[in-house]
Amino acid sequence: MTEHQAPWPAGEVLAGIVERVTFHNAESGFAVLRVKARGHRDLVTIVGHAAAISAGEWITATGEWVNDRTHGQQFKARFLKTSAPTTEEGIERYLASGMIRGIGPVYAKKLVRGFGEQVFDIIEGAPERLREVGGIGEVRAKRIVAAWAEQKVIREIMVFLHSHGVGTARAVRIFNTYGADAIQVMSESPYRLARDIRGIGFKTADAIAAKLGIEKTAMIRVRAGIGYALSEAMDEGHCGLPVAELIPLAERLLEVSEALIRTALDLELADGAVIADRIGAADCIFLAGLYHAERGIAERLRAIAHQPLPWPAIDAEKAIPWVEKRIGMTLAESQRQAVGLALASKLLVITGGPGVGKTTIMRAILAILAAKAVRILLAAPTGRAAKRMSEATGFEAKTIHRLLEVDPNTGGFRRGPDHPLDCDLLVIDEASMVDVPLMHALTRAIPAAAALLVVGDVDQLPSVGPGQVLADLIGSGAVAVVRLAEIFRQAASSRIITSAHRINRGEMPDLTRAEAGSDFHFVAADEPETAVARIIDLVKTRIPRRFGLDPVRDIQVLCPMARGGVGARSLNIALQAALNGEATPRVEKFGWTFAPGDKVMQIENDYDREVYNGDIGFIAAIDTEEAEITVGFDGRDVTYGIGDLDALVPAYAATIHKAQGSEYPAVKIAVRSQPVLRLLDNRRRGWNHRSMLRHVKLARSRELPQARRSVMRIPFFVPKPLA
């Protein structure tokens, strides 16, 4: 297949011989090339992506010219096609580059001298003749033939991908995932790309499939679309959808008939890709992985709950006065009861809003059990939450990912049933943030003999990922639960905390003008444009001047939504320009601009770099020559290639969901009045968010209740106290 089978993409075209490969990242494919281009007297710099590239190759690049502030004029290639050189000079340079194992500058010269422009024909058609060249024996000849065959396969695959509209950066990812099978996979099952490759979703795979001639009504497409519809729902937090909602959603996404979708659904059910279950009166469909994960959580928690305590009986009447002296605090009656229950429980949930003493209870429990030589592990979903947990309790805490020991080769965890955690008690804080897949991995790694203490605020937003583990544990009625409601005197002086509890009761918070020393202030704005200007003024000038805070590192803007005039995306652009607009050098990638000093957020789990979804960092440096960006995360530098920046977004503003479990010295929340009033109305009705619960007790069933969030969830946010 050649590039002539599909039109070459629109844009300026450059063609020429690669003189030098200045930089090439084998993993991402990003390359900086110096090229002797047709029609250009001097060498030109081309930046783009290539699975493999070497001096001497002939390239055809489509893209546009850009003026880099550091390196000057460059040609930014969106598509980059390579072909073997045809001149003796180009062949020698190509062979001498080390691209083909077994040939360096010396043997390159010998081969060209011996075979001229026929070198590649000899390697491919008469490899035995290679031994006519002095110094090339049987072993070296075999290496040369194998390496040339590999390069030829790479070139053919890239041409095939280009001819079907795949940009070079994605083409490299496809090749790195499937290797020599890339063409076969794409031809037979292009929708696998969406499942297997980061950065390629159903829509991209669907566009490729269309260019391969797959019709809209093809069953392979509609079956893949069922998973796509469920994945779209999963991105909204659902573990599954009622059939009555799934069918219309799939119709809208795929633009095919209901009859065709039902046929595809039957086939997916028969193959076990999705699973049907009945929740209340609704017939529901679930992605198989999530369904089995929920069952796994229930089975594991049931096993944990039915084992005896891993420590001898503790007399709470004696232990509590001892620990009060130890921590220098007198516990309230509700806190004493919670500590006593924790000392006698194999599986316990402690929940409550801000200022009700959850941290104090944790400190007391841990101090008592540590004195009894109980082996304790502490974990939280994010690095920031784990750090705060360590500071509050005096015990080391880790992120759940670090605790489970991520295996970067598989993306899974080393800790599991065959290699469980070494503890008698595991404490999980900020449990409202834990989704079903992570809870499943965690429960698989907890020894059945160990106890589990789950701490979190059930009135906070549910997890970003699918499910609502904390709410379901509490709603099951099968797990011991401590609900804390008493706001203690010190916390009651915080308008943030009192406002949060008013919202939970369905009451409007006090928005009157606050005193100078208050931690809660309300600023009104009539129009989005006015709101943006006031937010910038507050973040850039007023809050730093009043409280002595750094506007980038200490102040976080939060929004209920990503889109809209006062959404996270538009505010990020405005705040970045106001707070870091002059920083250089600047890199534009994936719709964002990045510069040294920018606050950024990781938006997906990266097990190789040990950076996880929601982690906040600051760009320390940008090396345009090496095409790398260095980001500092909690004192640890992490390097990204330019092609990997789709994992980062600016974080001057973030959605409230993404900020779960975090604390900042100051927070500016941009909210519109209508959603707030709707929220308060729902809180008065006792609604947290809309869901369907299967209330089944662990004592009678192998399953926990499984929450199914409806398509329209109602967002709400309980602010954390200022540090």
ABEGO torsion letter per residue (X at the ends): XBAAABBBBBEBBBBEBBABBABBBAAAGBBBBBBBBBGBABBBBBBBBBABBBBGBBBBBBEBBBBBAAAEBBBBBABBBBBBBABAAAAAAAAAAGABBGBBAAAAAAAAAAAEAAAAAAAAABAAAAAABBGBBAAAAAAAAAAAAAAAAAAAAAAAAAAAGBBAAAAAAAAAAAEAAAAAAAAABAAAAAAABBGBBAAAAAAAAAAAGBBAABAAAAAAAAAAAAAAAAAAGBABBBAAAAAAAAAAAAGBBAAAAAAAAAAAAAAGABBBBBBEABBBBBBAAAAAAAAAAAAAAAAAAABBBABBBBBAAAAAAAAAAAAGBBBBAAAAAAAAAAAABABBBBBEBBGAGAAAAAAAAAAAAAAAGBBBBBBBABAAAAAAAAAAAGBBBBBAAAAAGBBAAAGBBABBAABBBBBABBBBBGAAABBAAAAAAAAAABBAABBBBBBEBAABBBBABBEBAAAAAAAAGABBBBBBABBBAAAAABAAAAAAAAAAAGBBBBABBBBAABABBBBBBABAAAAAAAAAAAAAAAAAAAAGBBAAAABBBBBABABEAABAAAAAAAAAAAAAAABOBBBBBGGBBBBBGBBBBBABBBAAAGBBBGBBBBBABBBAAAGBBBBBBGGBBBBBBAAAAAABBBAABBBAAAABGBBBABBBBBBBAAAAAAAAAAAAAGBABBBBBBBBBAAABABBBBBBBBABBBBBBBBBBBX
